[in-house]
């Protein structure tokens, strides 16, 4: 538990690292790569299809 010493809050390293979980990095990477592939496919079909 965090304590106060000399007017400052002191936490253990484990307490200081804890945070609310954000979006999964794997999900974010997968969605970004998927969108990039879709956008590049659209550009290829519009401009380079012969």
Backbone torsions as a table, in degrees:
resi	resn	phi	psi	omega
1	UNK	NA	142.2	-178.0
2	UNK	-67.3	140.2	177.5
3	UNK	-122.1	165.1	179.5
4	UNK	-113.4	125.5	177.5
5	UNK	-130.7	125.4	179.5
6	UNK	53.3	37.4	177.9
7	UNK	80.6	3.9	178.9
8	UNK	-115.9	146.3	177.4
9	UNK	-83.8	128.7	-179.2
10	UNK	-114.5	125.2	179.9
11	UNK	-124.6	156.1	173.9
12	UNK	-74.1	161.3	178.6
13	UNK	-57.5	-36.3	179.9
14	UNK	-66.5	-42.4	179.0
15	UNK	-65.5	-38.0	-177.6
16	UNK	-69.3	-29.6	-178.4
17	UNK	-82.0	-17.5	-175.5
18	UNK	-69.9	138.5	179.0
19	UNK	-153.6	168.6	176.6
20	UNK	-71.1	138.2	-179.4
21	UNK	-68.4	131.6	177.9
22	UNK	-95.1	-167.9	178.4
23	UNK	-63.9	146.1	-178.6
24	UNK	-64.2	135.5	179.6
25	UNK	-64.4	-39.0	179.1
26	UNK	-63.5	-42.2	178.9
27	UNK	-65.2	-43.3	179.7
28	UNK	-62.3	-43.1	178.9
29	UNK	-65.3	-42.9	-179.7
30	UNK	-63.3	-45.0	179.7
31	UNK	-64.0	-43.1	-179.2
32	UNK	-64.9	-41.6	179.0
33	UNK	-66.6	-41.2	178.0
34	UNK	-60.3	-45.3	178.4
35	UNK	-64.5	-39.1	179.0
36	UNK	-63.4	-41.5	179.2
37	UNK	-64.7	-43.4	179.6
38	UNK	-63.1	-44.5	-179.8
39	UNK	-64.5	-43.1	179.0
40	UNK	-66.0	-35.5	177.0
41	UNK	-65.2	-41.4	178.2
42	UNK	-63.4	-45.4	179.4
43	UNK	-61.7	-42.3	-179.8
44	UNK	-63.6	-44.9	-179.7
45	UNK	-65.7	-35.2	-177.9
46	UNK	-75.6	-42.9	-170.4
47	UNK	-103.4	-29.5	-170.2
48	UNK	-114.7	1.4	179.0
49	UNK	-74.0	132.7	-179.3
50	UNK	-121.6	NA	NA
